Amino acid sequence: MKGLPPALKRRKRYIAFRIIAERKFDQRQIVSAVIDSLIKTFGEFGSANTGVWIEHFDGEKGIIRCYNEAIDKVKVALTLINRIGDVRVIPLTLGVSGTIKKCKRYLEV
């Protein structure tokens, strides 16, 4: 089985982001913060079909993968994060793209 036919396959989008904080974080902490923010904002049912995952994170900048229909939810949840652990943070959305390659260009700026 090679996967779903193209008509049934869900399209993904990639969101480039930056976390401004006093220290750097690891990928696990960012995933946890984004998923917690999604659940607090939209509930478990509303955040279940977002397909959120961190594709790349270097401690300050990263790329979040999600389904096309969930872009707005993920961007809202990302901007509502104000603390990770006990550290205050400011998340910034740098850009949205359909490919990782183009999304990496937003990280270079």
KOLGUTI-549357 format. One record per atom (N, C-alpha, C): atom name; residue number from 1; chain; x negated, y negated, z negated. Coordinates in nm, 2 decimals. Atoms other than C-alpha are relative to their C-alpha. Layout:
<pts>
pt migu->CA	kolgu->NUM	titor->A	px->X	py->Y	pz->Z
...
</pts>
This chain:
<pts>
pt migu->N	kolgu->1	titor->A	px->-0.08	py->0.12	pz->0.00
pt migu->CA	kolgu->1	titor->A	px->0.00	py->0.00	pz->0.00
pt migu->C	kolgu->1	titor->A	px->-0.09	py->-0.12	pz->0.00
pt migu->N	kolgu->2	titor->A	px->0.09	py->0.11	pz->-0.02
pt migu->CA	kolgu->2	titor->A	px->-0.16	py->-0.32	pz->0.12
pt migu->C	kolgu->2	titor->A	px->0.05	py->-0.13	pz->-0.07
pt migu->N	kolgu->3	titor->A	px->-0.06	py->0.12	pz->0.06
pt migu->CA	kolgu->3	titor->A	px->0.07	py->-0.57	pz->-0.06
pt migu->C	kolgu->3	titor->A	px->0.13	py->-0.04	pz->0.06
pt migu->N	kolgu->4	titor->A	px->-0.13	py->0.04	pz->-0.04
pt migu->CA	kolgu->4	titor->A	px->0.38	py->-0.76	pz->0.01
pt migu->C	kolgu->4	titor->A	px->-0.01	py->-0.06	pz->0.14
pt migu->N	kolgu->5	titor->A	px->-0.01	py->0.07	pz->-0.13
pt migu->CA	kolgu->5	titor->A	px->0.49	py->-0.87	pz->0.36
pt migu->C	kolgu->5	titor->A	px->-0.01	py->-0.15	pz->-0.01
pt migu->N	kolgu->6	titor->A	px->0.02	py->0.14	pz->0.01
pt migu->CA	kolgu->6	titor->A	px->0.41	py->-1.23	pz->0.44
pt migu->C	kolgu->6	titor->A	px->0.13	py->-0.08	pz->-0.04
pt migu->N	kolgu->7	titor->A	px->-0.12	py->0.07	pz->0.03
pt migu->CA	kolgu->7	titor->A	px->0.78	py->-1.33	pz->0.40
pt migu->C	kolgu->7	titor->A	px->0.03	py->0.01	pz->-0.15
pt migu->N	kolgu->8	titor->A	px->-0.02	py->-0.02	pz->0.14
pt migu->CA	kolgu->8	titor->A	px->0.78	py->-1.20	pz->0.04
pt migu->C	kolgu->8	titor->A	px->-0.11	py->-0.05	pz->-0.09
pt migu->N	kolgu->9	titor->A	px->0.11	py->0.04	pz->0.08
pt migu->CA	kolgu->9	titor->A	px->0.44	py->-1.32	pz->-0.07
pt migu->C	kolgu->9	titor->A	px->0.01	py->-0.14	pz->-0.05
pt migu->N	kolgu->10	titor->A	px->-0.02	py->0.13	pz->0.06
pt migu->CA	kolgu->10	titor->A	px->0.44	py->-1.61	pz->-0.30
pt migu->C	kolgu->10	titor->A	px->-0.13	py->-0.09	pz->0.03
pt migu->N	kolgu->11	titor->A	px->0.11	py->0.09	pz->-0.03
pt migu->CA	kolgu->11	titor->A	px->0.22	py->-1.91	pz->-0.20
pt migu->C	kolgu->11	titor->A	px->-0.06	py->-0.06	pz->-0.12
pt migu->N	kolgu->12	titor->A	px->0.07	py->0.05	pz->0.12
pt migu->CA	kolgu->12	titor->A	px->-0.04	py->-2.03	pz->-0.44
pt migu->C	kolgu->12	titor->A	px->-0.05	py->-0.14	pz->0.03
pt migu->N	kolgu->13	titor->A	px->0.06	py->0.13	pz->-0.01
pt migu->CA	kolgu->13	titor->A	px->-0.17	py->-2.38	pz->-0.50
pt migu->C	kolgu->13	titor->A	px->-0.11	py->-0.01	pz->-0.11
pt migu->N	kolgu->14	titor->A	px->0.11	py->0.01	pz->0.09
pt migu->CA	kolgu->14	titor->A	px->-0.48	py->-2.49	pz->-0.68
pt migu->C	kolgu->14	titor->A	px->-0.01	py->-0.15	pz->-0.04
pt migu->N	kolgu->15	titor->A	px->0.00	py->0.13	pz->0.05
pt migu->CA	kolgu->15	titor->A	px->-0.50	py->-2.79	pz->-0.91
pt migu->C	kolgu->15	titor->A	px->-0.14	py->-0.03	pz->-0.06
pt migu->N	kolgu->16	titor->A	px->0.13	py->0.04	pz->0.06
pt migu->CA	kolgu->16	titor->A	px->-0.84	py->-2.96	pz->-0.98
pt migu->C	kolgu->16	titor->A	px->0.03	py->-0.09	pz->-0.12
pt migu->N	kolgu->17	titor->A	px->-0.02	py->0.08	pz->0.12
pt migu->CA	kolgu->17	titor->A	px->-0.86	py->-3.10	pz->-1.33
pt migu->C	kolgu->17	titor->A	px->-0.13	py->-0.03	pz->-0.07
pt migu->N	kolgu->18	titor->A	px->0.11	py->0.03	pz->0.08
pt migu->CA	kolgu->18	titor->A	px->-1.10	py->-3.26	pz->-1.57
pt migu->C	kolgu->18	titor->A	px->0.04	py->-0.02	pz->-0.15
pt migu->N	kolgu->19	titor->A	px->-0.03	py->0.02	pz->0.14
pt migu->CA	kolgu->19	titor->A	px->-1.10	py->-3.25	pz->-1.95
pt migu->C	kolgu->19	titor->A	px->-0.10	py->-0.10	pz->-0.06
pt migu->N	kolgu->20	titor->A	px->0.09	py->0.10	pz->0.07
pt migu->CA	kolgu->20	titor->A	px->-1.25	py->-3.56	pz->-2.13
pt migu->C	kolgu->20	titor->A	px->0.02	py->0.03	pz->-0.15
pt migu->N	kolgu->21	titor->A	px->0.00	py->-0.03	pz->0.14
pt migu->CA	kolgu->21	titor->A	px->-1.35	py->-3.47	pz->-2.48
pt migu->C	kolgu->21	titor->A	px->-0.14	py->-0.02	pz->-0.06
pt migu->N	kolgu->22	titor->A	px->0.13	py->0.01	pz->0.06
pt migu->CA	kolgu->22	titor->A	px->-1.63	py->-3.49	pz->-2.73
pt migu->C	kolgu->22	titor->A	px->-0.09	py->0.12	pz->0.01
pt migu->N	kolgu->23	titor->A	px->0.08	py->-0.12	pz->-0.03
pt migu->CA	kolgu->23	titor->A	px->-1.74	py->-3.14	pz->-2.66
pt migu->C	kolgu->23	titor->A	px->0.05	py->0.08	pz->0.11
pt migu->N	kolgu->24	titor->A	px->-0.04	py->-0.09	pz->-0.12
pt migu->CA	kolgu->24	titor->A	px->-1.72	py->-2.87	pz->-2.39
pt migu->C	kolgu->24	titor->A	px->0.08	py->0.12	pz->-0.06
pt migu->N	kolgu->25	titor->A	px->-0.08	py->-0.12	pz->0.04
pt migu->CA	kolgu->25	titor->A	px->-1.47	py->-2.58	pz->-2.40
pt migu->C	kolgu->25	titor->A	px->-0.03	py->0.11	pz->0.09
pt migu->N	kolgu->26	titor->A	px->0.01	py->-0.12	pz->-0.09
pt migu->CA	kolgu->26	titor->A	px->-1.47	py->-2.23	pz->-2.26
pt migu->C	kolgu->26	titor->A	px->0.13	py->0.03	pz->0.07
pt migu->N	kolgu->27	titor->A	px->-0.12	py->-0.03	pz->-0.08
pt migu->CA	kolgu->27	titor->A	px->-1.22	py->-2.09	pz->-2.01
pt migu->C	kolgu->27	titor->A	px->0.11	py->0.05	pz->-0.08
pt migu->N	kolgu->28	titor->A	px->-0.11	py->-0.06	pz->0.08
pt migu->CA	kolgu->28	titor->A	px->-1.03	py->-1.89	pz->-2.27
pt migu->C	kolgu->28	titor->A	px->0.08	py->-0.11	pz->-0.08
pt migu->N	kolgu->29	titor->A	px->-0.07	py->0.11	pz->0.08
pt migu->CA	kolgu->29	titor->A	px->-0.95	py->-2.21	pz->-2.48
pt migu->C	kolgu->29	titor->A	px->0.09	py->-0.08	pz->0.10
pt migu->N	kolgu->30	titor->A	px->-0.08	py->0.08	pz->-0.09
pt migu->CA	kolgu->30	titor->A	px->-0.83	py->-2.39	pz->-2.17
pt migu->C	kolgu->30	titor->A	px->0.13	py->0.08	pz->0.05
pt migu->N	kolgu->31	titor->A	px->-0.12	py->-0.08	pz->-0.03
pt migu->CA	kolgu->31	titor->A	px->-0.60	py->-2.10	pz->-2.06
pt migu->C	kolgu->31	titor->A	px->0.10	py->0.00	pz->-0.11
pt migu->N	kolgu->32	titor->A	px->-0.09	py->0.00	pz->0.12
pt migu->CA	kolgu->32	titor->A	px->-0.46	py->-2.08	pz->-2.41
pt migu->C	kolgu->32	titor->A	px->0.07	py->-0.14	pz->-0.02
pt migu->N	kolgu->33	titor->A	px->-0.06	py->0.13	pz->0.01
pt migu->CA	kolgu->33	titor->A	px->-0.40	py->-2.46	pz->-2.42
pt migu->C	kolgu->33	titor->A	px->0.11	py->-0.02	pz->0.10
pt migu->N	kolgu->34	titor->A	px->-0.10	py->0.02	pz->-0.11
pt migu->CA	kolgu->34	titor->A	px->-0.22	py->-2.47	pz->-2.08
pt migu->C	kolgu->34	titor->A	px->0.12	py->0.09	pz->-0.02
pt migu->N	kolgu->35	titor->A	px->-0.12	py->-0.09	pz->0.02
pt migu->CA	kolgu->35	titor->A	px->0.00	py->-2.17	pz->-2.15
pt migu->C	kolgu->35	titor->A	px->0.08	py->-0.04	pz->-0.12
pt migu->N	kolgu->36	titor->A	px->-0.07	py->0.05	pz->0.12
pt migu->CA	kolgu->36	titor->A	px->0.09	py->-2.30	pz->-2.50
pt migu->C	kolgu->36	titor->A	px->0.08	py->-0.13	pz->0.04
pt migu->N	kolgu->37	titor->A	px->-0.07	py->0.12	pz->-0.04
pt migu->CA	kolgu->37	titor->A	px->0.18	py->-2.64	pz->-2.35
pt migu->C	kolgu->37	titor->A	px->0.12	py->0.03	pz->0.09
pt migu->N	kolgu->38	titor->A	px->-0.11	py->-0.04	pz->-0.09
pt migu->CA	kolgu->38	titor->A	px->0.39	py->-2.47	pz->-2.08
pt migu->C	kolgu->38	titor->A	px->0.12	py->0.06	pz->-0.08
pt migu->N	kolgu->39	titor->A	px->-0.10	py->-0.06	pz->0.08
pt migu->CA	kolgu->39	titor->A	px->0.58	py->-2.27	pz->-2.34
pt migu->C	kolgu->39	titor->A	px->0.07	py->-0.10	pz->-0.09
pt migu->N	kolgu->40	titor->A	px->-0.06	py->0.11	pz->0.08
pt migu->CA	kolgu->40	titor->A	px->0.63	py->-2.57	pz->-2.57
pt migu->C	kolgu->40	titor->A	px->0.09	py->-0.09	pz->0.08
pt migu->N	kolgu->41	titor->A	px->-0.07	py->0.09	pz->-0.08
pt migu->CA	kolgu->41	titor->A	px->0.76	py->-2.78	pz->-2.28
pt migu->C	kolgu->41	titor->A	px->0.12	py->0.06	pz->0.07
pt migu->N	kolgu->42	titor->A	px->-0.10	py->-0.06	pz->-0.08
pt migu->CA	kolgu->42	titor->A	px->0.96	py->-2.54	pz->-2.07
pt migu->C	kolgu->42	titor->A	px->0.06	py->0.13	pz->-0.06
pt migu->N	kolgu->43	titor->A	px->-0.05	py->-0.12	pz->0.06
pt migu->CA	kolgu->43	titor->A	px->1.02	py->-2.24	pz->-2.30
pt migu->C	kolgu->43	titor->A	px->-0.07	py->0.12	pz->0.07
pt migu->N	kolgu->44	titor->A	px->0.06	py->-0.12	pz->-0.06
pt migu->CA	kolgu->44	titor->A	px->0.92	py->-1.88	pz->-2.23
pt migu->C	kolgu->44	titor->A	px->0.06	py->0.03	pz->0.14
pt migu->N	kolgu->45	titor->A	px->-0.06	py->-0.04	pz->-0.13
pt migu->CA	kolgu->45	titor->A	px->1.17	py->-1.83	pz->-1.95
pt migu->C	kolgu->45	titor->A	px->-0.04	py->-0.10	pz->0.11
pt migu->N	kolgu->46	titor->A	px->0.04	py->0.10	pz->-0.09
pt migu->CA	kolgu->46	titor->A	px->1.08	py->-2.16	pz->-1.78
pt migu->C	kolgu->46	titor->A	px->-0.15	py->0.01	pz->0.05
pt migu->N	kolgu->47	titor->A	px->0.14	py->-0.01	pz->-0.03
pt migu->CA	kolgu->47	titor->A	px->0.71	py->-2.08	pz->-1.79
pt migu->C	kolgu->47	titor->A	px->-0.05	py->0.14	pz->0.05
pt migu->N	kolgu->48	titor->A	px->0.04	py->-0.14	pz->-0.03
pt migu->CA	kolgu->48	titor->A	px->0.72	py->-1.71	pz->-1.71
pt migu->C	kolgu->48	titor->A	px->-0.04	py->0.02	pz->0.15
pt migu->N	kolgu->49	titor->A	px->0.03	py->-0.02	pz->-0.14
pt migu->CA	kolgu->49	titor->A	px->0.71	py->-1.74	pz->-1.33
pt migu->C	kolgu->49	titor->A	px->-0.09	py->-0.11	pz->0.06
pt migu->N	kolgu->50	titor->A	px->0.08	py->0.11	pz->-0.05
pt migu->CA	kolgu->50	titor->A	px->0.44	py->-2.01	pz->-1.29
pt migu->C	kolgu->50	titor->A	px->-0.13	py->0.06	pz->0.06
pt migu->N	kolgu->51	titor->A	px->0.12	py->-0.06	pz->-0.05
pt migu->CA	kolgu->51	titor->A	px->0.15	py->-1.77	pz->-1.22
pt migu->C	kolgu->51	titor->A	px->-0.13	py->-0.07	pz->-0.03
pt migu->N	kolgu->52	titor->A	px->0.12	py->0.09	pz->0.04
pt migu->CA	kolgu->52	titor->A	px->-0.10	py->-1.99	pz->-1.41
pt migu->C	kolgu->52	titor->A	px->-0.12	py->0.09	pz->-0.03
pt migu->N	kolgu->53	titor->A	px->0.13	py->-0.06	pz->0.03
pt migu->CA	kolgu->53	titor->A	px->-0.46	py->-1.88	pz->-1.42
pt migu->C	kolgu->53	titor->A	px->-0.11	py->-0.10	pz->0.03
pt migu->N	kolgu->54	titor->A	px->0.11	py->0.08	pz->-0.03
pt migu->CA	kolgu->54	titor->A	px->-0.79	py->-2.06	pz->-1.44
pt migu->C	kolgu->54	titor->A	px->-0.10	py->0.07	pz->0.09
pt migu->N	kolgu->55	titor->A	px->0.09	py->-0.06	pz->-0.10
pt migu->CA	kolgu->55	titor->A	px->-1.00	py->-1.99	pz->-1.13
pt migu->C	kolgu->55	titor->A	px->-0.14	py->-0.03	pz->-0.03
pt migu->N	kolgu->56	titor->A	px->0.13	py->0.05	pz->0.02
pt migu->CA	kolgu->56	titor->A	px->-1.30	py->-2.19	pz->-1.23
pt migu->C	kolgu->56	titor->A	px->0.00	py->-0.10	pz->-0.11
pt migu->N	kolgu->57	titor->A	px->0.01	py->0.10	pz->0.10
pt migu->CA	kolgu->57	titor->A	px->-1.41	py->-2.39	pz->-1.53
pt migu->C	kolgu->57	titor->A	px->-0.14	py->0.00	pz->-0.05
pt migu->N	kolgu->58	titor->A	px->0.14	py->0.02	pz->0.04
pt migu->CA	kolgu->58	titor->A	px->-1.75	py->-2.53	pz->-1.62
pt migu->C	kolgu->58	titor->A	px->-0.02	py->-0.07	pz->-0.13
pt migu->N	kolgu->59	titor->A	px->0.01	py->0.07	pz->0.13
pt migu->CA	kolgu->59	titor->A	px->-1.68	py->-2.68	pz->-1.96
pt migu->C	kolgu->59	titor->A	px->0.06	py->-0.14	pz->0.00
pt migu->N	kolgu->60	titor->A	px->-0.06	py->0.13	pz->-0.01
pt migu->CA	kolgu->60	titor->A	px->-1.55	py->-3.01	pz->-1.83
pt migu->C	kolgu->60	titor->A	px->0.10	py->-0.01	pz->0.12
pt migu->N	kolgu->61	titor->A	px->-0.08	py->0.00	pz->-0.12
pt migu->CA	kolgu->61	titor->A	px->-1.40	py->-2.96	pz->-1.48
pt migu->C	kolgu->61	titor->A	px->0.04	py->0.14	pz->0.04
pt migu->N	kolgu->62	titor->A	px->-0.04	py->-0.14	pz->-0.04
pt migu->CA	kolgu->62	titor->A	px->-1.20	py->-2.67	pz->-1.34
pt migu->C	kolgu->62	titor->A	px->0.11	py->0.00	pz->0.10
pt migu->N	kolgu->63	titor->A	px->-0.10	py->-0.02	pz->-0.09
pt migu->CA	kolgu->63	titor->A	px->-0.94	py->-2.53	pz->-1.11
pt migu->C	kolgu->63	titor->A	px->0.10	py->0.10	pz->-0.06
pt migu->N	kolgu->64	titor->A	px->-0.11	py->-0.09	pz->0.05
pt migu->CA	kolgu->64	titor->A	px->-0.60	py->-2.39	pz->-1.21
pt migu->C	kolgu->64	titor->A	px->0.08	py->0.05	pz->0.12
pt migu->N	kolgu->65	titor->A	px->-0.09	py->-0.06	pz->-0.11
pt migu->CA	kolgu->65	titor->A	px->-0.41	py->-2.15	pz->-0.98
pt migu->C	kolgu->65	titor->A	px->0.14	py->0.02	pz->-0.05
pt migu->N	kolgu->66	titor->A	px->-0.14	py->-0.03	pz->0.04
pt migu->CA	kolgu->66	titor->A	px->-0.03	py->-2.14	pz->-0.99
pt migu->C	kolgu->66	titor->A	px->0.08	py->0.02	pz->0.13
pt migu->N	kolgu->67	titor->A	px->-0.09	py->-0.01	pz->-0.11
pt migu->CA	kolgu->67	titor->A	px->0.26	py->-2.07	pz->-0.76
pt migu->C	kolgu->67	titor->A	px->0.05	py->-0.13	pz->0.05
pt migu->N	kolgu->68	titor->A	px->-0.04	py->0.13	pz->-0.06
pt migu->CA	kolgu->68	titor->A	px->0.37	py->-2.34	pz->-0.52
pt migu->C	kolgu->68	titor->A	px->0.12	py->-0.06	pz->-0.07
pt migu->N	kolgu->69	titor->A	px->-0.12	py->0.06	pz->0.06
pt migu->CA	kolgu->69	titor->A	px->0.71	py->-2.38	pz->-0.69
pt migu->C	kolgu->69	titor->A	px->-0.03	py->-0.05	pz->-0.14
pt migu->N	kolgu->70	titor->A	px->0.03	py->0.04	pz->0.14
pt migu->CA	kolgu->70	titor->A	px->0.54	py->-2.44	pz->-1.03
pt migu->C	kolgu->70	titor->A	px->-0.10	py->-0.11	pz->-0.01
pt migu->N	kolgu->71	titor->A	px->0.10	py->0.10	pz->0.01
pt migu->CA	kolgu->71	titor->A	px->0.30	py->-2.72	pz->-0.94
pt migu->C	kolgu->71	titor->A	px->0.04	py->-0.11	pz->-0.09
pt migu->N	kolgu->72	titor->A	px->-0.05	py->0.11	pz->0.09
pt migu->CA	kolgu->72	titor->A	px->0.51	py->-2.99	pz->-1.11
pt migu->C	kolgu->72	titor->A	px->0.00	py->0.04	pz->-0.15
pt migu->N	kolgu->73	titor->A	px->-0.01	py->-0.05	pz->0.14
pt migu->CA	kolgu->73	titor->A	px->0.56	py->-2.78	pz->-1.43
pt migu->C	kolgu->73	titor->A	px->-0.15	py->0.00	pz->-0.05
pt migu->N	kolgu->74	titor->A	px->0.13	py->-0.01	pz->0.04
pt migu->CA	kolgu->74	titor->A	px->0.19	py->-2.71	pz->-1.45
pt migu->C	kolgu->74	titor->A	px->-0.07	py->-0.13	pz->-0.02
pt migu->N	kolgu->75	titor->A	px->0.06	py->0.14	pz->0.01
pt migu->CA	kolgu->75	titor->A	px->0.08	py->-3.07	pz->-1.39
pt migu->C	kolgu->75	titor->A	px->0.06	py->-0.07	pz->-0.13
pt migu->N	kolgu->76	titor->A	px->-0.06	py->0.06	pz->0.12
pt migu->CA	kolgu->76	titor->A	px->0.33	py->-3.19	pz->-1.66
pt migu->C	kolgu->76	titor->A	px->-0.06	py->0.07	pz->-0.13
pt migu->N	kolgu->77	titor->A	px->0.05	py->-0.07	pz->0.12
pt migu->CA	kolgu->77	titor->A	px->0.21	py->-2.92	pz->-1.91
pt migu->C	kolgu->77	titor->A	px->-0.15	py->-0.04	pz->-0.02
pt migu->N	kolgu->78	titor->A	px->0.14	py->0.04	pz->0.01
pt migu->CA	kolgu->78	titor->A	px->-0.16	py->-3.01	pz->-1.84
pt migu->C	kolgu->78	titor->A	px->-0.01	py->-0.14	pz->-0.06
pt migu->N	kolgu->79	titor->A	px->0.01	py->0.13	pz->0.05
pt migu->CA	kolgu->79	titor->A	px->-0.10	py->-3.38	pz->-1.90
pt migu->C	kolgu->79	titor->A	px->0.05	py->-0.02	pz->-0.14
pt migu->N	kolgu->80	titor->A	px->-0.06	py->0.00	pz->0.14
pt migu->CA	kolgu->80	titor->A	px->0.09	py->-3.31	pz->-2.23
pt migu->C	kolgu->80	titor->A	px->-0.10	py->0.06	pz->-0.10
pt migu->N	kolgu->81	titor->A	px->0.10	py->-0.05	pz->0.09
pt migu->CA	kolgu->81	titor->A	px->-0.22	py->-3.14	pz->-2.38
pt migu->C	kolgu->81	titor->A	px->-0.07	py->-0.12	pz->-0.06
pt migu->N	kolgu->82	titor->A	px->0.08	py->0.11	pz->0.06
pt migu->CA	kolgu->82	titor->A	px->-0.37	py->-3.38	pz->-2.63
pt migu->C	kolgu->82	titor->A	px->-0.10	py->0.05	pz->-0.11
pt migu->N	kolgu->83	titor->A	px->0.10	py->-0.06	pz->0.09
pt migu->CA	kolgu->83	titor->A	px->-0.56	py->-3.14	pz->-2.86
pt migu->C	kolgu->83	titor->A	px->-0.03	py->0.14	pz->0.05
pt migu->N	kolgu->84	titor->A	px->0.03	py->-0.14	pz->-0.01
pt migu->CA	kolgu->84	titor->A	px->-0.75	py->-2.82	pz->-2.81
pt migu->C	kolgu->84	titor->A	px->-0.08	py->0.03	pz->-0.13
pt migu->N	kolgu->85	titor->A	px->0.05	py->-0.02	pz->0.13
pt migu->CA	kolgu->85	titor->A	px->-0.82	py->-2.68	pz->-3.15
pt migu->C	kolgu->85	titor->A	px->0.01	py->-0.12	pz->-0.08
pt migu->N	kolgu->86	titor->A	px->-0.01	py->0.12	pz->0.08
pt migu->CA	kolgu->86	titor->A	px->-0.91	py->-2.97	pz->-3.37
pt migu->C	kolgu->86	titor->A	px->-0.06	py->-0.12	pz->0.08
pt migu->N	kolgu->87	titor->A	px->0.06	py->0.10	pz->-0.08
pt migu->CA	kolgu->87	titor->A	px->-1.06	py->-3.18	pz->-3.09
pt migu->C	kolgu->87	titor->A	px->0.10	py->-0.07	pz->0.09
pt migu->N	kolgu->88	titor->A	px->-0.09	py->0.07	pz->-0.08
pt migu->CA	kolgu->88	titor->A	px->-0.86	py->-3.46	pz->-2.92
pt migu->C	kolgu->88	titor->A	px->-0.06	py->0.00	pz->0.15
pt migu->N	kolgu->89	titor->A	px->0.04	py->-0.01	pz->-0.14
pt migu->CA	kolgu->89	titor->A	px->-0.87	py->-3.43	pz->-2.53
pt migu->C	kolgu->89	titor->A	px->0.09	py->-0.09	pz->0.08
pt migu->N	kolgu->90	titor->A	px->-0.07	py->0.07	pz->-0.10
pt migu->CA	kolgu->90	titor->A	px->-0.76	py->-3.63	pz->-2.23
pt migu->C	kolgu->90	titor->A	px->-0.01	py->0.08	pz->0.13
pt migu->N	kolgu->91	titor->A	px->0.01	py->-0.07	pz->-0.13
pt migu->CA	kolgu->91	titor->A	px->-0.68	py->-3.41	pz->-1.93
pt migu->C	kolgu->91	titor->A	px->0.04	py->-0.09	pz->0.12
pt migu->N	kolgu->92	titor->A	px->-0.02	py->0.08	pz->-0.12
pt migu->CA	kolgu->92	titor->A	px->-0.69	py->-3.56	pz->-1.58
pt migu->C	kolgu->92	titor->A	px->0.02	py->0.10	pz->0.12
pt migu->N	kolgu->93	titor->A	px->-0.02	py->-0.08	pz->-0.12
pt migu->CA	kolgu->93	titor->A	px->-0.55	py->-3.41	pz->-1.26
pt migu->C	kolgu->93	titor->A	px->-0.07	py->-0.07	pz->0.11
pt migu->N	kolgu->94	titor->A	px->0.08	py->0.06	pz->-0.10
pt migu->CA	kolgu->94	titor->A	px->-0.80	py->-3.47	pz->-0.98
pt migu->C	kolgu->94	titor->A	px->0.06	py->0.02	pz->0.14
pt migu->N	kolgu->95	titor->A	px->-0.06	py->-0.03	pz->-0.13
pt migu->CA	kolgu->95	titor->A	px->-0.60	py->-3.32	pz->-0.69
pt migu->C	kolgu->95	titor->A	px->0.06	py->0.14	pz->0.01
pt migu->N	kolgu->96	titor->A	px->-0.07	py->-0.13	pz->-0.02
pt migu->CA	kolgu->96	titor->A	px->-0.39	py->-3.04	pz->-0.56
pt migu->C	kolgu->96	titor->A	px->-0.03	py->0.04	pz->0.15
pt migu->N	kolgu->97	titor->A	px->0.04	py->-0.06	pz->-0.13
pt migu->CA	kolgu->97	titor->A	px->-0.48	py->-2.81	pz->-0.26
pt migu->C	kolgu->97	titor->A	px->0.06	py->0.14	pz->0.02
pt migu->N	kolgu->98	titor->A	px->-0.05	py->-0.14	pz->-0.03
pt migu->CA	kolgu->98	titor->A	px->-0.37	py->-2.49	pz->-0.09
pt migu->C	kolgu->98	titor->A	px->-0.12	py->0.10	pz->0.00
pt migu->N	kolgu->99	titor->A	px->0.12	py->-0.09	pz->0.00
pt migu->CA	kolgu->99	titor->A	px->-0.73	py->-2.35	pz->-0.09
pt migu->C	kolgu->99	titor->A	px->-0.10	py->-0.04	pz->-0.10
pt migu->N	kolgu->100	titor->A	px->0.10	py->0.03	pz->0.10
pt migu->CA	kolgu->100	titor->A	px->-1.00	py->-2.32	pz->-0.34
pt migu->C	kolgu->100	titor->A	px->-0.11	py->-0.08	pz->0.06
pt migu->N	kolgu->101	titor->A	px->0.11	py->0.07	pz->-0.06
pt migu->CA	kolgu->101	titor->A	px->-1.26	py->-2.45	pz->-0.10
pt migu->C	kolgu->101	titor->A	px->0.03	py->-0.15	pz->0.01
pt migu->N	kolgu->102	titor->A	px->-0.03	py->0.14	pz->0.00
pt migu->CA	kolgu->102	titor->A	px->-1.08	py->-2.78	pz->-0.05
pt migu->C	kolgu->102	titor->A	px->0.02	py->-0.06	pz->-0.14
pt migu->N	kolgu->103	titor->A	px->-0.01	py->0.04	pz->0.14
pt migu->CA	kolgu->103	titor->A	px->-1.00	py->-2.80	pz->-0.42
pt migu->C	kolgu->103	titor->A	px->-0.13	py->-0.03	pz->-0.07
pt migu->N	kolgu->104	titor->A	px->0.13	py->0.02	pz->0.05
pt migu->CA	kolgu->104	titor->A	px->-1.37	py->-2.78	pz->-0.50
pt migu->C	kolgu->104	titor->A	px->-0.05	py->-0.14	pz->0.04
pt migu->N	kolgu->105	titor->A	px->0.04	py->0.13	pz->-0.04
pt migu->CA	kolgu->105	titor->A	px->-1.42	py->-3.10	pz->-0.31
pt migu->C	kolgu->105	titor->A	px->0.05	py->-0.11	pz->-0.10
pt migu->N	kolgu->106	titor->A	px->-0.05	py->0.09	pz->0.10
pt migu->CA	kolgu->106	titor->A	px->-1.21	py->-3.28	pz->-0.57
pt migu->C	kolgu->106	titor->A	px->-0.09	py->0.00	pz->-0.13
pt migu->N	kolgu->107	titor->A	px->0.09	py->-0.01	pz->0.12
pt migu->CA	kolgu->107	titor->A	px->-1.45	py->-3.16	pz->-0.84
pt migu->C	kolgu->107	titor->A	px->-0.13	py->-0.07	pz->0.02
pt migu->N	kolgu->108	titor->A	px->0.13	py->0.07	pz->-0.03
pt migu->CA	kolgu->108	titor->A	px->-1.75	py->-3.32	pz->-0.67
pt migu->C	kolgu->108	titor->A	px->0.00	py->-0.15	pz->-0.02
pt migu->N	kolgu->109	titor->A	px->-0.01	py->0.15	pz->0.01
pt migu->CA	kolgu->109	titor->A	px->-1.62	py->-3.67	pz->-0.70
pt migu->C	kolgu->109	titor->A	px->-0.03	py->-0.05	pz->-0.14
</pts>
